[in-house]
Amino acid sequence: AAMYPDQWLDLVKGQVETIIKNGGVATILAHPACMEIMDGFETFQKLCRFLRQFKSVSMKDIQHPQ
C-alpha cells in the first residue's frame, strides 16, 4: 500500500520497537533508490537517528543454528 514517508517511518519505528521488546533482531530493507526517490534520503536520515538508540550487529556476527 502506498503511504507518505512519515507514515512509513512511524510504521517501521513501531515494528522495530515491538521486535526488540520481544527479544528479536529487527531487519530493515531500505533500498537506496527508493529512499532517494521518496525524499532525497530525508526520511532515511530520520530512521538512522532513531536507530542510534539500539545496539546494532553485522550479519556476519549472527550465528545460525547448525
Secondary structure, DSSP 8 states (H G I E B T S, - for coil): ----HHHHHHHHHHHHHHHHHTT--------HHHHHHHHTTHHHHHHHHHHTTS----GGG-----
